[in-house]
Amino acid sequence: MKISIKGLKGSDFFIDQNDSLGKKLAMLIEGHCTIGVKAAIKKYGYTEQRYYQLLKKYHENGSLALVDKKTGSEKQPVRTKEVLNQIIRLRFLDPFADAVVISQKLNQLGYKVSKRSVERTITEFGLQKKRMF
């Protein structure tokens, strides 16, 4: 879907709905120069607060400040596929070893993993000890 901006001579300028940067810039331009803030935020689906946040970012650092940033943590996960495989392997080799023992063995093997990470993995994969009555 495309968003249309009307020119003075009646011609349209189209912006792709999925173009986040283009959409933000168009909203700021229309809000500031043509249709006004209220109409622009309604047209582009932003809140007034977000409009002014984007306007401030634009004035401070230009259009590059409006580019969407990658979401989520920048830290690398501790429980990589290899670590998960090692936890599962050690659990199957010794079903009665608890999370502390498994995390110690992994640390000795050079994997930096906490007891809590081992506990999470054991729970996620359903590797808890079976209780016999």
Secondary structure, 3 states (H helix, E strand, C coil): CEEEEECCCCCEEEEECCCHHHHHHHHHHHHHHHCCHHHHHHHHCCCHHHHHHHHHHHHHHCHHHHCCCCCCCCCCCCCCHHHHHHHHHHHHHCCCCCHHHHHHHHHHCCCCCCHHHHHHHHHHCCCCCCCCC
